[in-house]
Amino acid sequence: MFIKNLPHKTVERLSQYRRSLLMILSKEKTHVFSHEVALMLHITPVQVRRDLMLIGYSGNLRKGYDIKELIELIGKIIDSEKGQRVAVVGLGNLGKAIISYFKGKRSKLAIIAAFDVNPEKINRVYDGVACYHVNQMTDIIKQNNISIGIVSVPSEQAPEIAETLALAGIKGILNFTPKPLNVPPYVYLEEYDMITSLEKVAFFAKKNDERFK
């Protein structure tokens, strides 16, 4: 299922909605109201309702949203029917943590390969994921129909890795380095800079510290 021109932020929130709904479902609830979802994600109920209207879903005024039904719909929109395969490039502490954390989280999204240059890491298996030398990256990606790459290498190596991933047929890259990347238009790029995120938190923490003294 594909909805044309769905805003990037809406897609991001749909993932968050599904995660929250799964938590609510585990508490044996069958329905949920927009204000309950909004409270968990620190957004407004209006935002929740707008996002769900964009995907053509509306709840019952008396009972709210059917949790299982909504989880299934979000899955049809976000997930690929055949599933998608992911590779992690760079098996430092961050790369290993990503593999460990993501294991078993999503049935339609699986990390199946990792790449590094360290001989002590190559030909080893980390949480069920085999590690190969970066020189094998293109062949492994093509052989296993991998469509997503996660970049967690030292910053200076990131542009070359991104270029190799794009040439190998990767369609989406999640960049965990602070180095901005340039990719072809057929590759979707998401960049996450932990330093910027931490500085943002520090700024607002400073404001709150001054405000609530």
C-alpha positions in Angstrom: 0.0 0.0 0.0 1.4 3.4 -1.0 0.0 6.8 -0.3 1.4 9.5 -2.6 3.0 12.6 -1.1 2.8 11.5 2.5 4.8 14.1 4.5 8.1 12.9 5.9 7.2 13.9 9.4 3.9 12.1 9.1 5.8 8.9 8.2 8.0 9.4 11.2 5.1 9.8 13.5 3.3 6.8 12.0 6.2 4.6 13.1 5.9 6.2 16.6 2.2 5.6 16.6 2.7 1.9 15.8 5.2 1.5 18.6 2.9 3.2 21.1 -0.1 1.1 19.9 1.9 -2.1 20.3 2.6 -1.1 23.9 -1.1 -0.3 24.6 -2.2 -3.6 22.9 0.1 -5.5 25.3 -2.1 -4.1 28.2 -5.0 -5.9 26.6 -6.8 -2.8 25.5 -8.7 -3.0 22.2 -9.4 0.7 21.4 -7.6 3.9 22.1 -8.4 7.6 21.8 -6.3 10.2 20.0 -5.5 12.0 23.3 -4.1 8.8 24.8 -1.7 8.3 21.9 -0.8 12.1 21.9 0.1 11.9 25.6 2.6 9.1 25.0 4.3 11.0 22.3 4.1 14.5 23.7 2.1 15.9 20.8 -1.4 17.2 20.4 -4.5 15.0 19.8 -5.2 17.3 16.8 -1.9 16.2 15.2 -2.7 12.5 15.7 -6.1 12.9 14.1 -4.7 14.9 11.2 -2.0 12.2 10.5 -4.6 9.4 10.6 -6.9 11.3 8.3 -4.1 11.5 5.8 -4.0 7.7 5.6 -7.7 7.5 5.4 -8.4 6.2 8.9 -11.0 7.5 11.3 -12.1 6.2 14.7 -15.3 5.6 16.5 -16.5 8.7 18.5 -17.5 6.4 21.5 -14.8 3.8 21.4 -11.8 5.5 19.7 -9.5 3.8 17.3 -9.4 0.0 16.9 -5.8 -0.7 17.9 -5.2 -3.9 15.9 -6.8 -2.5 12.8 -4.7 0.7 13.0 -1.5 -1.3 13.6 -2.2 -3.4 10.5 -3.0 -0.3 8.4 0.2 1.5 9.4 2.1 -1.7 8.6 0.7 -1.8 5.1 1.8 1.8 4.6 5.3 1.7 6.1 6.4 -1.8 5.5 7.3 -3.5 2.2 5.1 -6.5 1.4 8.1 -8.6 0.7 10.2 -7.2 3.5 13.4 -5.1 3.2 17.0 -6.0 4.0 19.5 -3.8 5.7 23.3 -3.6 6.0 25.3 -1.9 8.7 28.7 -0.4 7.6 31.0 0.1 10.5 31.1 -2.3 13.5 32.3 0.0 16.2 30.4 0.3 19.4 27.5 2.1 17.7 27.3 -0.4 14.8 27.1 -3.3 17.2 24.6 -1.6 19.4 22.3 -0.9 16.3 22.4 -4.6 15.4 21.7 -5.7 18.9 18.9 -3.3 19.5 17.1 -3.9 16.2 17.2 -7.7 16.4 13.7 -9.0 16.1 12.0 -5.6 16.4 10.3 -5.7 12.9 9.4 -8.7 10.8 9.5 -6.8 7.5 12.8 -5.1 8.2 15.9 -7.2 8.9 19.6 -6.4 9.3 21.3 -9.3 7.5 24.9 -8.1 6.8 27.6 -5.9 8.3 30.8 -4.5 6.9 34.1 -3.4 8.4 37.9 -3.2 7.7 39.1 -4.6 11.0 40.4 -8.2 10.5 39.3 -9.1 14.0 35.7 -8.4 13.1 35.5 -9.8 9.6 34.1 -13.4 9.3 32.5 -13.1 12.7 28.8 -13.1 13.5 27.2 -10.5 15.7 23.7 -11.2 17.0 23.1 -13.4 14.0 24.5 -10.9 11.5 27.7 -11.9 9.5 30.4 -9.3 9.1 32.3 -9.0 5.8 35.2 -6.8 4.6 34.0 -3.6 3.0 35.6 -4.7 -0.3 32.8 -7.3 -0.5 30.1 -4.7 0.0 28.9 -4.4 -3.6 28.7 -8.1 -4.2 27.0 -9.0 -0.9 24.4 -6.2 -1.3 23.5 -7.3 -4.8 23.5 -11.0 -4.0 21.2 -10.5 -1.0 19.0 -7.8 -2.5 19.8 -5.4 0.3 18.1 -2.0 -0.1 19.0 0.0 3.0 22.4 0.9 4.4 23.2 2.2 7.9 26.5 4.2 8.0 28.3 4.2 11.3 31.9 4.6 10.2 34.4 7.4 11.1 33.3 10.7 9.5 36.1 10.9 6.9 35.1 7.5 5.5 31.4 8.3 5.2 31.3 10.0 1.7 33.1 7.1 0.1 30.9 4.5 1.8 27.8 6.3 0.8 28.9 6.5 -2.8 29.7 2.7 -2.8 26.3 1.9 -1.3 24.5 4.0 -3.9 26.4 2.4 -6.8 25.6 -1.1 -5.3 21.9 -0.4 -5.6 21.0 0.8 -2.1 17.8 2.9 -2.1 17.9 4.4 1.4 20.7 5.4 3.7 20.6 6.2 7.4 23.7 8.2 8.3 24.9 8.2 11.9 28.0 10.2 11.2 28.2 14.0 11.6 29.5 14.3 8.0 26.7 15.6 5.6 26.4 13.2 2.6 25.5 13.8 -1.0 23.6 11.0 -2.6 21.8 10.5 -6.0 18.1 11.5 -6.2 17.1 7.8 -6.3 18.6 7.3 -2.8 16.6 8.5 0.3 18.9 10.0 2.9 18.2 10.4 6.6 21.0 12.0 8.7 21.1 11.7 12.4 23.7 13.8 14.2 23.9 12.9 17.9 26.0 15.9 18.7 23.5 18.3 17.3 20.7 16.5 19.1 22.5 16.6 22.4 23.3 20.3 21.9 19.6 20.9 21.2 18.7 19.1 24.5 21.4 21.1 26.3 20.1 24.4 25.0 16.5 23.8 26.2 17.8 22.3 29.5 19.7 25.5 30.0 16.6 27.6 29.3 14.5 25.5 31.7 17.3 25.7 34.3 17.1 29.5 34.1 13.3 29.7 33.8 12.5 27.5 36.8 15.1 28.7 39.3 
